[in-house]
Amino acid sequence: MDKWNKELDYRLKNELWAFGGNRIAVRIEYEWHDDSGQWSRSSGNENWEFDELGYMKFRFASINDLPIQESDRKFLSERKSDGLRTFWKK
């Protein structure tokens, strides 16, 4: 099963941690649920390195998943009439 068939209604937040030259480090946090309705929060760090054309050359990630109750979700959203989503943090 691939990531996008497992992690449904995915909500992602990236925070810039550091950057320099062709490298960026970010803190990530996201929430999702599986097809049984079990919600999870994933968090960790990612390091990205880009080539001279701006394409990602390397991506290193350390991410931990934690099962949560739906009532413990922090990232909520609603679909607007133009089809885009508005996100907010609880």
Secondary structure, 3 states (H helix, E strand, C coil): CCHHHHCEEEEEEEEEEEEECCEEEEEEEEEEECCCCCEEEEEEEEEEEECCCCCEEEEEEEEEEEEECHHHCCEEEEECCCCCEEEEEC
